[in-house]
Every structure is written in C-alpha cells, then in structure tokens.
Amino acid sequence: MSFDPFESSSDSLIAPAKTAFAITPNDSDDLPGAAKAIYVGSGGDVALRAIGSAEDVILRNVVGGSVLPIRVRSVRITGTTATDLVGLA
C-alpha cells in the first residue's frame, strides 16, 4: 500500500494542506507560494495581503494556536506581532 492513499486525488481549496512552510514576515517580498491558510503559533496581530486584495489588512488579537482560513500572498513585518507563523498550502 502507498504511503499516501490520496496521492492521486486532485487538490482543492477545501482539501487539507499538502505542504507547510515557515513564514518570515517581510515588508516587500511575497511568500514563496500562496498559502491556503496560516497557522499562528503565538498570538498577536497579523498584517497580511490576501490573494485577491490590493491592500494589506491587520487581523488583530489572533489567538495562538489559530488557523486563519485565508488565501495569503504576503505577511508583513510592520504590524505583525504574532510569531511562529506557518503557511499551509
């Protein structure tokens, strides 16, 4: 039996993430790839730009251990106080 019995299944927005990557907030660079969601390890504010947005927004007082179900292209260092961020794609 294969390690991943779902390996031939197509990916979708509602499917569980297949990859995870550490997010280092940056004011000018986008993430290496779009994330389906962000895991917030230690709570605080998260400044981000969603895939279809032209402006950044700040999600305030995000609780540590939360998963934000938002497709994200950038996480900014200015305005982000939350730490241990992980992109789920």
Phi and psi in radians as a Rosetta constraint file:
Dihedral C 1 N 2 CA 2 C 2 CIRCULARHARMONIC -1.161 0.35
Dihedral N 2 CA 2 C 2 N 3 CIRCULARHARMONIC 2.619 0.35
Dihedral C 2 N 3 CA 3 C 3 CIRCULARHARMONIC -1.053 0.35
Dihedral N 3 CA 3 C 3 N 4 CIRCULARHARMONIC -0.704 0.35
Dihedral C 3 N 4 CA 4 C 4 CIRCULARHARMONIC -2.055 0.35
Dihedral N 4 CA 4 C 4 N 5 CIRCULARHARMONIC 1.731 0.35
Dihedral C 4 N 5 CA 5 C 5 CIRCULARHARMONIC -1.173 0.35
Dihedral N 5 CA 5 C 5 N 6 CIRCULARHARMONIC -0.148 0.35
Dihedral C 5 N 6 CA 6 C 6 CIRCULARHARMONIC -1.828 0.35
Dihedral N 6 CA 6 C 6 N 7 CIRCULARHARMONIC 0.181 0.35
Dihedral C 6 N 7 CA 7 C 7 CIRCULARHARMONIC -1.057 0.35
Dihedral N 7 CA 7 C 7 N 8 CIRCULARHARMONIC -0.438 0.35
Dihedral C 7 N 8 CA 8 C 8 CIRCULARHARMONIC -1.610 0.35
Dihedral N 8 CA 8 C 8 N 9 CIRCULARHARMONIC -0.014 0.35
Dihedral C 8 N 9 CA 9 C 9 CIRCULARHARMONIC -1.347 0.35
Dihedral N 9 CA 9 C 9 N 10 CIRCULARHARMONIC 2.529 0.35
Dihedral C 9 N 10 CA 10 C 10 CIRCULARHARMONIC -1.356 0.35
Dihedral N 10 CA 10 C 10 N 11 CIRCULARHARMONIC 2.633 0.35
Dihedral C 10 N 11 CA 11 C 11 CIRCULARHARMONIC -1.433 0.35
Dihedral N 11 CA 11 C 11 N 12 CIRCULARHARMONIC 2.657 0.35
Dihedral C 11 N 12 CA 12 C 12 CIRCULARHARMONIC -2.595 0.35
Dihedral N 12 CA 12 C 12 N 13 CIRCULARHARMONIC 2.984 0.35
Dihedral C 12 N 13 CA 13 C 13 CIRCULARHARMONIC -1.124 0.35
Dihedral N 13 CA 13 C 13 N 14 CIRCULARHARMONIC -0.485 0.35
Dihedral C 13 N 14 CA 14 C 14 CIRCULARHARMONIC -1.684 0.35
Dihedral N 14 CA 14 C 14 N 15 CIRCULARHARMONIC -0.066 0.35
Dihedral C 14 N 15 CA 15 C 15 CIRCULARHARMONIC -1.302 0.35
Dihedral N 15 CA 15 C 15 N 16 CIRCULARHARMONIC 2.648 0.35
Dihedral C 15 N 16 CA 16 C 16 CIRCULARHARMONIC -1.038 0.35
Dihedral N 16 CA 16 C 16 N 17 CIRCULARHARMONIC 2.685 0.35
Dihedral C 16 N 17 CA 17 C 17 CIRCULARHARMONIC -1.088 0.35
Dihedral N 17 CA 17 C 17 N 18 CIRCULARHARMONIC 2.499 0.35
Dihedral C 17 N 18 CA 18 C 18 CIRCULARHARMONIC -1.726 0.35
Dihedral N 18 CA 18 C 18 N 19 CIRCULARHARMONIC -0.381 0.35
Dihedral C 18 N 19 CA 19 C 19 CIRCULARHARMONIC -2.349 0.35
Dihedral N 19 CA 19 C 19 N 20 CIRCULARHARMONIC 2.756 0.35
Dihedral C 19 N 20 CA 20 C 20 CIRCULARHARMONIC -2.430 0.35
Dihedral N 20 CA 20 C 20 N 21 CIRCULARHARMONIC 2.505 0.35
Dihedral C 20 N 21 CA 21 C 21 CIRCULARHARMONIC -2.567 0.35
Dihedral N 21 CA 21 C 21 N 22 CIRCULARHARMONIC 2.524 0.35
Dihedral C 21 N 22 CA 22 C 22 CIRCULARHARMONIC -1.167 0.35
Dihedral N 22 CA 22 C 22 N 23 CIRCULARHARMONIC 2.438 0.35
Dihedral C 22 N 23 CA 23 C 23 CIRCULARHARMONIC -1.872 0.35
Dihedral N 23 CA 23 C 23 N 24 CIRCULARHARMONIC 2.162 0.35
Dihedral C 23 N 24 CA 24 C 24 CIRCULARHARMONIC -1.879 0.35
Dihedral N 24 CA 24 C 24 N 25 CIRCULARHARMONIC 1.897 0.35
Dihedral C 24 N 25 CA 25 C 25 CIRCULARHARMONIC -0.950 0.35
Dihedral N 25 CA 25 C 25 N 26 CIRCULARHARMONIC 2.493 0.35
Dihedral C 25 N 26 CA 26 C 26 CIRCULARHARMONIC -2.611 0.35
Dihedral N 26 CA 26 C 26 N 27 CIRCULARHARMONIC 2.371 0.35
Dihedral C 26 N 27 CA 27 C 27 CIRCULARHARMONIC -1.374 0.35
Dihedral N 27 CA 27 C 27 N 28 CIRCULARHARMONIC -0.256 0.35
Dihedral C 27 N 28 CA 28 C 28 CIRCULARHARMONIC -2.138 0.35
Dihedral N 28 CA 28 C 28 N 29 CIRCULARHARMONIC -0.477 0.35
Dihedral C 28 N 29 CA 29 C 29 CIRCULARHARMONIC -1.697 0.35
Dihedral N 29 CA 29 C 29 N 30 CIRCULARHARMONIC 2.550 0.35
Dihedral C 29 N 30 CA 30 C 30 CIRCULARHARMONIC -1.382 0.35
Dihedral N 30 CA 30 C 30 N 31 CIRCULARHARMONIC 2.920 0.35
Dihedral C 30 N 31 CA 31 C 31 CIRCULARHARMONIC -1.119 0.35
Dihedral N 31 CA 31 C 31 N 32 CIRCULARHARMONIC 2.806 0.35
Dihedral C 31 N 32 CA 32 C 32 CIRCULARHARMONIC -1.114 0.35
Dihedral N 32 CA 32 C 32 N 33 CIRCULARHARMONIC -0.362 0.35
Dihedral C 32 N 33 CA 33 C 33 CIRCULARHARMONIC -2.853 0.35
Dihedral N 33 CA 33 C 33 N 34 CIRCULARHARMONIC 2.775 0.35
Dihedral C 33 N 34 CA 34 C 34 CIRCULARHARMONIC -1.144 0.35
Dihedral N 34 CA 34 C 34 N 35 CIRCULARHARMONIC 2.464 0.35
Dihedral C 34 N 35 CA 35 C 35 CIRCULARHARMONIC -1.790 0.35
Dihedral N 35 CA 35 C 35 N 36 CIRCULARHARMONIC 2.510 0.35
Dihedral C 35 N 36 CA 36 C 36 CIRCULARHARMONIC -1.315 0.35
Dihedral N 36 CA 36 C 36 N 37 CIRCULARHARMONIC -0.534 0.35
Dihedral C 36 N 37 CA 37 C 37 CIRCULARHARMONIC -2.785 0.35
Dihedral N 37 CA 37 C 37 N 38 CIRCULARHARMONIC 2.905 0.35
Dihedral C 37 N 38 CA 38 C 38 CIRCULARHARMONIC -2.200 0.35
Dihedral N 38 CA 38 C 38 N 39 CIRCULARHARMONIC 2.283 0.35
Dihedral C 38 N 39 CA 39 C 39 CIRCULARHARMONIC -1.604 0.35
Dihedral N 39 CA 39 C 39 N 40 CIRCULARHARMONIC 2.284 0.35
Dihedral C 39 N 40 CA 40 C 40 CIRCULARHARMONIC -1.881 0.35
Dihedral N 40 CA 40 C 40 N 41 CIRCULARHARMONIC 1.887 0.35
Dihedral C 40 N 41 CA 41 C 41 CIRCULARHARMONIC -1.269 0.35
Dihedral N 41 CA 41 C 41 N 42 CIRCULARHARMONIC -0.862 0.35
Dihedral C 41 N 42 CA 42 C 42 CIRCULARHARMONIC -2.106 0.35
Dihedral N 42 CA 42 C 42 N 43 CIRCULARHARMONIC 2.183 0.35
Dihedral C 42 N 43 CA 43 C 43 CIRCULARHARMONIC -1.115 0.35
Dihedral N 43 CA 43 C 43 N 44 CIRCULARHARMONIC 2.872 0.35
Dihedral C 43 N 44 CA 44 C 44 CIRCULARHARMONIC 2.672 0.35
Dihedral N 44 CA 44 C 44 N 45 CIRCULARHARMONIC -2.728 0.35
Dihedral C 44 N 45 CA 45 C 45 CIRCULARHARMONIC -1.620 0.35
Dihedral N 45 CA 45 C 45 N 46 CIRCULARHARMONIC 2.568 0.35
Dihedral C 45 N 46 CA 46 C 46 CIRCULARHARMONIC -2.214 0.35
Dihedral N 46 CA 46 C 46 N 47 CIRCULARHARMONIC 2.019 0.35
Dihedral C 46 N 47 CA 47 C 47 CIRCULARHARMONIC -1.651 0.35
Dihedral N 47 CA 47 C 47 N 48 CIRCULARHARMONIC 2.142 0.35
Dihedral C 47 N 48 CA 48 C 48 CIRCULARHARMONIC -2.562 0.35
Dihedral N 48 CA 48 C 48 N 49 CIRCULARHARMONIC 2.898 0.35
Dihedral C 48 N 49 CA 49 C 49 CIRCULARHARMONIC -2.150 0.35
Dihedral N 49 CA 49 C 49 N 50 CIRCULARHARMONIC 2.134 0.35
Dihedral C 49 N 50 CA 50 C 50 CIRCULARHARMONIC -1.305 0.35
Dihedral N 50 CA 50 C 50 N 51 CIRCULARHARMONIC 2.788 0.35
Dihedral C 50 N 51 CA 51 C 51 CIRCULARHARMONIC -0.881 0.35
Dihedral N 51 CA 51 C 51 N 52 CIRCULARHARMONIC -0.820 0.35
Dihedral C 51 N 52 CA 52 C 52 CIRCULARHARMONIC -1.695 0.35
Dihedral N 52 CA 52 C 52 N 53 CIRCULARHARMONIC 0.194 0.35
Dihedral C 52 N 53 CA 53 C 53 CIRCULARHARMONIC -1.733 0.35
Dihedral N 53 CA 53 C 53 N 54 CIRCULARHARMONIC 2.643 0.35
Dihedral C 53 N 54 CA 54 C 54 CIRCULARHARMONIC -1.723 0.35
Dihedral N 54 CA 54 C 54 N 55 CIRCULARHARMONIC -0.148 0.35
Dihedral C 54 N 55 CA 55 C 55 CIRCULARHARMONIC -2.308 0.35
Dihedral N 55 CA 55 C 55 N 56 CIRCULARHARMONIC 2.712 0.35
Dihedral C 55 N 56 CA 56 C 56 CIRCULARHARMONIC -1.370 0.35
Dihedral N 56 CA 56 C 56 N 57 CIRCULARHARMONIC 2.693 0.35
Dihedral C 56 N 57 CA 57 C 57 CIRCULARHARMONIC -2.311 0.35
Dihedral N 57 CA 57 C 57 N 58 CIRCULARHARMONIC 2.755 0.35
Dihedral C 57 N 58 CA 58 C 58 CIRCULARHARMONIC -2.021 0.35
Dihedral N 58 CA 58 C 58 N 59 CIRCULARHARMONIC 2.131 0.35
Dihedral C 58 N 59 CA 59 C 59 CIRCULARHARMONIC -1.613 0.35
Dihedral N 59 CA 59 C 59 N 60 CIRCULARHARMONIC 2.010 0.35
Dihedral C 59 N 60 CA 60 C 60 CIRCULARHARMONIC -1.613 0.35
Dihedral N 60 CA 60 C 60 N 61 CIRCULARHARMONIC 2.535 0.35
Dihedral C 60 N 61 CA 61 C 61 CIRCULARHARMONIC 0.981 0.35
Dihedral N 61 CA 61 C 61 N 62 CIRCULARHARMONIC 0.765 0.35
Dihedral C 61 N 62 CA 62 C 62 CIRCULARHARMONIC -1.255 0.35
Dihedral N 62 CA 62 C 62 N 63 CIRCULARHARMONIC 2.269 0.35
Dihedral C 62 N 63 CA 63 C 63 CIRCULARHARMONIC -1.305 0.35
Dihedral N 63 CA 63 C 63 N 64 CIRCULARHARMONIC 2.388 0.35
Dihedral C 63 N 64 CA 64 C 64 CIRCULARHARMONIC -1.008 0.35
Dihedral N 64 CA 64 C 64 N 65 CIRCULARHARMONIC 2.448 0.35
Dihedral C 64 N 65 CA 65 C 65 CIRCULARHARMONIC 1.575 0.35
Dihedral N 65 CA 65 C 65 N 66 CIRCULARHARMONIC 0.011 0.35
Dihedral C 65 N 66 CA 66 C 66 CIRCULARHARMONIC -1.406 0.35
Dihedral N 66 CA 66 C 66 N 67 CIRCULARHARMONIC 2.634 0.35
Dihedral C 66 N 67 CA 67 C 67 CIRCULARHARMONIC -1.999 0.35
Dihedral N 67 CA 67 C 67 N 68 CIRCULARHARMONIC 2.095 0.35
Dihedral C 67 N 68 CA 68 C 68 CIRCULARHARMONIC -1.619 0.35
Dihedral N 68 CA 68 C 68 N 69 CIRCULARHARMONIC 1.963 0.35
Dihedral C 68 N 69 CA 69 C 69 CIRCULARHARMONIC -1.447 0.35
Dihedral N 69 CA 69 C 69 N 70 CIRCULARHARMONIC 1.204 0.35
Dihedral C 69 N 70 CA 70 C 70 CIRCULARHARMONIC -2.374 0.35
Dihedral N 70 CA 70 C 70 N 71 CIRCULARHARMONIC 2.334 0.35
Dihedral C 70 N 71 CA 71 C 71 CIRCULARHARMONIC -1.334 0.35
Dihedral N 71 CA 71 C 71 N 72 CIRCULARHARMONIC 2.076 0.35
Dihedral C 71 N 72 CA 72 C 72 CIRCULARHARMONIC -2.068 0.35
Dihedral N 72 CA 72 C 72 N 73 CIRCULARHARMONIC 2.435 0.35
Dihedral C 72 N 73 CA 73 C 73 CIRCULARHARMONIC -1.857 0.35
Dihedral N 73 CA 73 C 73 N 74 CIRCULARHARMONIC -0.497 0.35
Dihedral C 73 N 74 CA 74 C 74 CIRCULARHARMONIC -2.540 0.35
Dihedral N 74 CA 74 C 74 N 75 CIRCULARHARMONIC 2.537 0.35
Dihedral C 74 N 75 CA 75 C 75 CIRCULARHARMONIC -2.165 0.35
Dihedral N 75 CA 75 C 75 N 76 CIRCULARHARMONIC 2.156 0.35
Dihedral C 75 N 76 CA 76 C 76 CIRCULARHARMONIC -1.601 0.35
Dihedral N 76 CA 76 C 76 N 77 CIRCULARHARMONIC 2.528 0.35
Dihedral C 76 N 77 CA 77 C 77 CIRCULARHARMONIC -1.317 0.35
Dihedral N 77 CA 77 C 77 N 78 CIRCULARHARMONIC -0.656 0.35
Dihedral C 77 N 78 CA 78 C 78 CIRCULARHARMONIC -1.258 0.35
Dihedral N 78 CA 78 C 78 N 79 CIRCULARHARMONIC 2.036 0.35
Dihedral C 78 N 79 CA 79 C 79 CIRCULARHARMONIC 1.733 0.35
Dihedral N 79 CA 79 C 79 N 80 CIRCULARHARMONIC -0.194 0.35
Dihedral C 79 N 80 CA 80 C 80 CIRCULARHARMONIC -1.709 0.35
Dihedral N 80 CA 80 C 80 N 81 CIRCULARHARMONIC 2.113 0.35
Dihedral C 80 N 81 CA 81 C 81 CIRCULARHARMONIC -1.966 0.35
Dihedral N 81 CA 81 C 81 N 82 CIRCULARHARMONIC -0.282 0.35
Dihedral C 81 N 82 CA 82 C 82 CIRCULARHARMONIC -1.201 0.35
Dihedral N 82 CA 82 C 82 N 83 CIRCULARHARMONIC 2.647 0.35
Dihedral C 82 N 83 CA 83 C 83 CIRCULARHARMONIC -2.296 0.35
Dihedral N 83 CA 83 C 83 N 84 CIRCULARHARMONIC 3.054 0.35
Dihedral C 83 N 84 CA 84 C 84 CIRCULARHARMONIC 1.016 0.35
Dihedral N 84 CA 84 C 84 N 85 CIRCULARHARMONIC 0.885 0.35
Dihedral C 84 N 85 CA 85 C 85 CIRCULARHARMONIC -1.537 0.35
Dihedral N 85 CA 85 C 85 N 86 CIRCULARHARMONIC 2.416 0.35
Dihedral C 85 N 86 CA 86 C 86 CIRCULARHARMONIC -2.292 0.35
Dihedral N 86 CA 86 C 86 N 87 CIRCULARHARMONIC 2.232 0.35
Dihedral C 86 N 87 CA 87 C 87 CIRCULARHARMONIC -1.455 0.35
Dihedral N 87 CA 87 C 87 N 88 CIRCULARHARMONIC 2.375 0.35
Dihedral C 87 N 88 CA 88 C 88 CIRCULARHARMONIC -2.011 0.35
Dihedral N 88 CA 88 C 88 N 89 CIRCULARHARMONIC 2.146 0.35
